[in-house]
Amino acid sequence: MSETAAIQHVSARVNYGLINFILFWCALIVVSSAYVTTPLFSVFESTFDVSKTMSAWTSSSFSFFYAVGFLLFGPLADRIGRKQIIVFGMISLTIVTPLIAMTNSFGALIALRGIQGFVASTFAPSALAYAFDIIPSKKIVTTIGFISFGYVTSGIFGQVLADVIYQWGSWNLVFIAFGVLYFLTLLAVFFLLPTPDKAGHKEGISFYVYHSKLIFKQRNFILIYTITIMLLLTFMGMYTLLGSYLSNEPYGLSEKEILGVRAIGIVGMLISPFVGRIVGKIGVFITLRLGLLLAALGLFLLGVGDSIVFLVMMSIIYVFGISLIFPSIMVLIGELGGERRALANAFYAFILFIGAMLGPIVAIELLQLFTYFTTFIILAFLLVIGLILSIFVKK
């Protein structure tokens, strides 16, 4: 059955609104685990008697193995099936996540976070290819908007939910609660997501090596991937800095007040489900460049501000810009990748979370060398470089 015929066959018996919501929720709850330890760094420092840089590895370990997993699960999704890989990932997360709550060793915590990141990587490379398999072309940009909304919202949702659960109970309870959420998500994916009527590919490793070379020979992908690594590097870096920045003088905010500042950032993400319409009106390239410009501006001014209200507004502008960038890049990869889109998306996700791994470490190291102001400026400059590179991306 051809790809078009498969989509037409499935379209007669699916609820696209439900599919969009489930894919959004999966993106939100899976990627949230990358961020749950960010507000807990100080807790791990005191609990396990480790340095600030070491505590950041509770985040970076997840991000590194999350990134590595994409290189495996992208091709596996082609061979075994996209929904099957997503289901496997949810089962694994349901098992691994509560085990993190039971550890009393910092080394075991880092190791289990790495395993959690690895199995969490089943979703992202499968989701975009699954959407293109099951959703008609006229609806695909909307679906991508919902998936990317889940991705970008997870950056704040994960931090806020983890902080709330910790303040209500303990850091261990954070991972128990997420384990329960993964089990409920597994049920929704298994019973409510339709399975595409599309045979898996049976090509061997040489097929993927060959097509990987083709992807990295294209200037567009080189430019897009270079921009990609800057996104979560600056995002994780910014939120790693923000907590300590606001807790020190002259602000002196409490943990609950910092939690409120993080939560308000979600306002900037509310644009994500509607980015598809923006792309339709002004084009994907203008949307991408606008997002990079706003994100760089917000991050730059975050270091300049001297009042809480101003800082909150700049964090919203930064997040708003990031929310425009993610779906724009996903649309570009889907369009430019063609039959290689699953593999191209796997490399995108790998590079994205290499940036996430580097974010907290880079921010902490920069802060040891420079002031908060200079560190925010350096992170903003990375996005300016991304903006310049985006000018050379051509359809």
C-alpha positions as CSV (number, residue, x, y, z in Angstrom):
1,M,0.0,0.0,0.0
2,S,1.4,3.4,-0.9
3,E,2.0,6.1,1.7
4,T,-0.9,8.2,0.4
5,A,-3.2,5.3,0.3
6,A,-2.2,4.2,3.8
7,I,-3.0,7.7,5.2
8,Q,-6.4,7.8,3.4
9,H,-7.2,4.3,4.7
10,V,-6.4,5.3,8.3
11,S,-8.1,8.8,8.0
12,A,-11.5,7.2,7.7
13,R,-11.4,5.9,11.3
14,V,-9.3,8.3,13.4
15,N,-10.0,11.3,15.6
16,Y,-7.2,13.7,14.7
17,G,-7.9,16.0,17.7
18,L,-7.4,13.0,20.0
19,I,-4.2,12.1,18.2
20,N,-2.9,15.6,18.5
21,F,-3.6,15.7,22.2
22,I,-2.0,12.4,22.9
23,L,1.1,13.3,21.0
24,F,1.2,16.6,22.8
25,W,0.9,14.9,26.1
26,C,3.6,12.3,25.3
27,A,6.0,15.1,24.2
28,L,5.2,17.0,27.4
29,I,5.6,14.2,29.9
30,V,8.5,12.4,28.3
31,V,10.7,15.4,27.7
32,S,9.8,16.9,31.1
33,S,12.0,14.3,32.7
34,A,15.0,16.1,31.1
35,Y,14.2,19.1,33.3
36,V,12.9,17.7,36.6
37,T,16.3,17.8,38.3
38,T,17.1,21.5,37.4
39,P,15.3,22.9,40.4
40,L,16.7,20.1,42.6
41,F,20.4,20.8,42.0
42,S,20.8,22.4,45.5
43,V,18.9,19.5,47.0
44,F,21.3,16.9,45.5
45,E,24.3,19.1,46.6
46,S,23.2,18.9,50.3
47,T,21.8,15.3,50.2
48,F,24.8,13.7,48.5
49,D,27.5,16.2,49.5
50,V,28.6,17.0,45.9
51,S,29.6,20.2,44.1
52,K,27.3,22.3,42.0
53,T,28.9,21.1,38.8
54,M,28.5,17.4,39.9
55,S,24.8,18.0,40.8
56,A,24.3,19.3,37.2
57,W,25.1,15.8,35.9
58,T,21.7,14.6,37.2
59,S,20.4,16.6,34.2
60,S,23.3,16.2,31.8
61,S,23.5,12.4,32.2
62,F,19.8,12.1,31.1
63,S,20.4,14.5,28.2
64,F,23.5,12.7,26.9
65,F,22.0,9.2,26.9
66,Y,18.7,10.7,25.6
67,A,20.6,12.1,22.7
68,V,22.5,8.8,22.0
69,G,19.3,6.8,22.1
70,F,17.9,8.7,19.1
71,L,20.6,7.2,16.9
72,L,19.4,3.7,17.8
73,F,15.6,4.2,18.1
74,G,15.3,6.3,14.9
75,P,16.3,3.4,12.6
76,L,14.5,0.9,14.8
77,A,11.3,2.9,14.4
78,D,11.6,2.5,10.7
79,R,12.1,-1.3,11.0
80,I,9.8,-2.2,13.8
81,G,7.1,0.5,13.6
82,R,6.7,3.9,15.1
83,K,3.9,3.1,17.5
84,Q,5.6,-0.1,18.7
85,I,8.7,1.9,19.6
86,I,6.7,4.5,21.5
87,V,4.8,1.8,23.5
88,F,8.2,0.1,24.3
89,G,9.5,3.4,25.6
90,M,6.5,4.1,27.8
91,I,6.8,0.6,29.4
92,S,10.5,1.1,30.0
93,L,9.9,4.6,31.6
94,T,7.1,3.1,33.8
95,I,9.7,0.6,35.2
96,V,12.9,2.7,35.4
97,T,11.5,6.0,36.7
98,P,10.3,4.8,40.2
99,L,13.7,3.0,40.6
100,I,15.4,6.4,40.7
101,A,13.4,7.3,43.8
102,M,14.8,4.2,45.6
103,T,18.5,5.0,45.2
104,N,20.6,6.3,48.1
105,S,23.8,6.7,46.1
106,F,24.8,9.6,43.9
107,G,26.5,7.4,41.4
108,A,23.4,5.2,41.1
109,L,21.3,8.3,40.7
110,I,23.5,9.4,37.7
111,A,23.4,5.9,36.2
112,L,19.6,5.5,36.5
113,R,19.1,9.0,35.0
114,G,21.2,7.9,32.1
115,I,19.1,4.8,31.6
116,Q,15.9,6.9,31.9
117,G,17.2,9.3,29.3
118,F,18.1,6.4,26.9
119,V,14.6,4.8,27.1
120,A,12.9,8.2,26.9
121,S,14.6,8.7,23.5
122,T,12.1,6.3,22.0
123,F,9.5,9.0,21.5
124,A,11.0,11.9,19.7
125,P,12.5,10.2,16.6
126,S,9.3,8.1,16.3
127,A,6.7,10.9,16.8
128,L,7.5,13.1,13.8
129,A,7.6,10.1,11.4
130,Y,4.5,8.7,13.0
131,A,2.7,12.0,12.4
132,F,3.7,12.0,8.7
133,D,2.4,8.4,8.5
134,I,-1.0,9.0,10.0
135,I,-1.9,12.6,9.4
136,P,-3.0,14.1,6.0
137,S,-0.6,16.7,4.6
138,K,-3.1,19.5,5.1
139,K,-3.3,18.8,8.8
140,I,0.4,17.9,9.5
141,V,1.6,21.4,10.4
142,T,-1.1,21.6,13.1
143,T,0.0,18.3,14.5
144,I,3.7,19.4,14.5
145,G,2.6,22.5,16.3
146,F,1.0,20.4,19.1
147,I,4.1,18.1,19.4
148,S,6.4,21.1,19.5
149,F,4.1,22.7,22.1
150,G,4.7,19.7,24.3
151,Y,8.4,19.8,23.8
152,V,8.8,23.5,24.6
153,T,6.3,23.5,27.5
154,S,8.0,20.5,29.1
155,G,11.0,22.8,29.7
156,I,9.0,24.7,32.3
157,F,6.3,22.2,33.2
158,G,8.9,19.6,34.2
159,Q,10.7,22.1,36.5
160,V,7.5,23.5,38.1
161,L,5.9,20.1,38.6
162,A,9.1,18.7,40.1
163,D,9.5,21.7,42.4
164,V,5.8,21.5,43.6
165,I,6.1,17.8,44.3
166,Y,9.4,18.3,46.1
167,Q,8.1,21.1,48.3
168,W,5.0,19.0,49.1
169,G,7.0,15.8,49.8
170,S,10.5,14.9,48.8
171,W,12.8,14.6,45.7
172,N,12.1,10.8,45.8
173,L,8.4,11.5,45.4
174,V,9.1,13.4,42.1
175,F,10.2,10.2,40.4
176,I,7.4,8.1,41.9
177,A,4.8,10.6,40.6
178,F,6.3,10.6,37.1
179,G,6.3,6.8,37.1
180,V,2.6,6.8,37.7
181,L,2.1,9.4,34.9
182,Y,4.1,7.2,32.5
183,F,1.9,4.2,33.2
184,L,-1.2,6.2,32.5
185,T,0.4,7.6,29.3
186,L,1.2,4.0,28.2
187,L,-2.4,3.0,28.5
188,A,-3.5,6.0,26.3
189,V,-0.9,5.3,23.7
190,F,-1.6,1.6,23.5
191,F,-5.4,1.8,23.3
192,L,-6.1,5.2,21.7
193,L,-3.3,5.8,19.1
194,P,-4.0,4.1,15.7
195,T,-1.4,1.9,14.1
196,P,-0.3,3.1,10.6
197,D,-1.0,0.7,7.8
198,K,2.6,0.9,6.6
199,A,5.2,-1.8,6.4
200,G,8.5,-1.3,8.2
201,H,11.8,-0.9,6.3
202,K,14.1,-3.9,6.5
203,E,17.3,-2.2,5.4
204,G,20.5,-3.0,7.2
205,I,23.1,-0.7,8.9
206,S,24.7,0.1,5.5
207,F,21.5,1.7,4.4
208,Y,21.5,4.1,7.3
209,V,25.2,4.9,7.0
210,Y,24.6,5.7,3.3
211,H,21.7,8.0,4.0
212,S,23.4,9.6,7.0
213,K,26.2,10.7,4.7
214,L,23.6,12.1,2.3
215,I,22.0,14.1,5.1
216,F,25.3,15.6,6.3
217,K,26.4,16.5,2.7
218,Q,23.4,18.9,2.5
219,R,24.2,22.4,3.5
220,N,20.7,23.0,4.8
221,F,21.0,20.2,7.3
222,I,24.4,21.4,8.5
223,L,23.0,24.9,9.1
224,I,19.8,23.6,10.8
225,Y,21.7,21.3,13.1
226,T,24.2,24.0,14.0
227,I,21.2,26.2,15.0
228,T,19.6,23.3,16.8
229,I,22.5,22.7,19.3
230,M,22.1,26.3,20.5
231,L,18.5,26.0,21.4
232,L,18.5,23.8,24.5
233,L,22.0,24.8,25.4
234,T,20.7,28.4,26.0
235,F,17.4,27.2,27.4
236,M,19.0,24.9,30.0
237,G,21.7,27.4,30.6
238,M,19.3,30.2,31.2
239,Y,17.1,28.3,33.7
240,T,20.2,26.9,35.5
241,L,21.3,30.5,36.0
242,L,17.9,32.0,36.7
243,G,17.3,30.3,40.0
244,S,20.5,31.3,41.7
245,Y,20.4,34.8,40.0
246,L,17.0,35.5,41.6
247,S,17.8,34.0,45.0
248,N,20.8,36.3,45.4
249,E,20.9,40.1,46.1
250,P,19.3,42.4,45.1
251,Y,16.3,40.1,44.5
252,G,16.5,37.6,47.3
253,L,13.5,35.6,46.1
254,S,12.3,32.5,48.0
255,E,12.0,29.0,46.4
256,K,8.2,29.5,45.9
257,E,8.7,32.9,44.3
258,I,11.4,31.5,41.9
259,L,8.9,28.7,41.1
260,G,6.4,31.4,40.2
261,V,8.8,33.1,37.9
262,R,9.5,29.8,36.1
263,A,5.8,29.1,35.8
264,I,5.0,32.4,34.3
265,G,7.4,31.5,31.4
266,I,4.7,29.2,30.1
267,V,2.9,32.3,28.9
268,G,5.5,32.6,26.1
269,M,4.8,29.0,25.1
270,L,1.1,29.4,24.4
271,I,1.8,30.4,20.8
272,S,3.1,26.9,19.9
273,P,-0.2,25.3,18.8
274,F,-0.7,28.2,16.5
275,V,2.7,28.3,14.9
276,G,1.3,26.3,12.0
277,R,-1.0,29.2,11.1
278,I,1.9,31.7,11.4
279,V,4.1,29.5,9.1
280,G,1.2,29.4,6.7
281,K,0.9,33.2,6.6
282,I,4.5,34.4,6.7
283,G,6.5,31.3,5.8
284,V,8.7,28.9,7.7
285,F,11.9,30.9,7.2
286,I,10.6,34.2,8.4
287,T,9.0,32.4,11.4
288,L,12.4,30.7,12.2
289,R,14.3,34.0,12.0
290,L,11.7,35.9,14.0
291,G,12.0,33.3,16.7
292,L,15.8,33.5,16.8
293,L,15.7,37.3,16.9
294,L,13.2,37.4,19.8
295,A,14.9,34.7,21.8
296,A,18.3,36.4,21.5
297,L,16.8,39.8,22.4
298,G,15.0,38.4,25.5
299,L,18.1,36.6,26.7
300,F,20.3,39.7,26.2
301,L,17.9,42.0,28.0
302,L,17.5,39.4,30.8
303,G,21.1,40.2,31.8
304,V,20.4,44.0,31.6
305,G,17.3,44.2,33.7
306,D,17.2,45.4,37.3
307,S,13.6,44.7,38.3
308,I,11.6,41.5,38.7
309,V,8.8,42.6,36.4
310,F,11.3,43.4,33.6
311,L,13.1,40.1,34.1
312,V,9.8,38.1,33.9
313,M,8.8,40.0,30.7
314,M,12.2,39.2,29.1
315,S,12.0,35.5,30.1
316,I,8.6,35.4,28.4
317,I,10.0,37.0,25.2
318,Y,12.9,34.5,25.2
319,V,10.5,31.6,25.6
320,F,8.1,33.0,23.0
321,G,11.0,33.1,20.5
322,I,12.1,29.5,21.4
323,S,8.5,28.5,20.9
324,L,8.6,29.8,17.3
325,I,11.9,28.1,16.5
326,F,11.1,24.5,17.5
327,P,8.1,23.9,15.2
328,S,9.8,25.8,12.4
329,I,12.8,23.5,12.5
330,M,10.6,20.4,12.7
331,V,8.6,21.5,9.7
332,L,11.9,22.1,7.7
333,I,13.3,18.7,8.7
334,G,10.1,17.0,7.7
335,E,10.0,18.7,4.4
336,L,13.7,18.5,3.5
337,G,14.1,15.0,4.8
338,G,11.6,13.3,2.5
339,E,11.9,9.5,3.0
340,R,14.9,10.2,5.3
341,R,12.8,12.3,7.6
342,A,12.9,9.8,10.5
343,L,16.7,9.5,10.3
344,A,17.0,13.3,9.8
345,N,14.7,13.8,12.9
346,A,16.8,11.4,14.9
347,F,20.0,13.4,14.2
348,Y,18.0,16.6,15.0
349,A,16.9,15.2,18.4
350,F,20.4,13.9,19.1
351,I,22.0,17.3,18.5
352,L,19.2,19.1,20.3
353,F,19.9,17.2,23.5
354,I,23.7,17.3,23.2
355,G,22.9,21.0,23.6
356,A,20.7,20.2,26.6
357,M,23.5,18.2,28.2
358,L,26.0,21.0,27.7
359,G,23.6,23.8,28.9
360,P,23.9,23.5,32.7
361,I,27.6,22.7,32.6
362,V,28.4,25.6,30.2
363,A,26.3,28.0,32.3
364,I,28.0,27.0,35.6
365,E,31.5,27.1,34.1
366,L,30.8,30.5,32.5
367,L,29.5,31.8,35.8
368,Q,32.7,30.9,37.5
369,L,34.6,33.0,35.0
370,F,32.2,35.9,34.5
371,T,29.3,37.7,36.1
372,Y,25.6,36.8,35.5
373,F,25.3,39.8,33.1
374,T,28.2,38.6,30.9
375,T,27.0,34.9,31.0
376,F,23.5,35.9,29.8
377,I,25.2,38.0,27.0
378,I,27.3,35.1,25.9
379,L,24.3,32.8,25.7
380,A,22.4,35.5,23.7
381,F,25.3,35.8,21.3
382,L,25.0,32.1,20.5
383,L,21.4,32.7,19.3
384,V,22.6,35.7,17.2
385,I,25.0,33.3,15.4
386,G,22.1,31.0,14.8
387,L,20.1,33.9,13.4
388,I,22.9,34.7,10.9
389,L,23.2,31.1,9.9
390,S,19.4,30.8,9.3
391,I,19.8,33.4,6.5
392,F,21.7,30.8,4.4
393,V,19.1,28.0,4.8
394,K,17.3,27.7,1.5
395,K,14.3,25.5,0.6
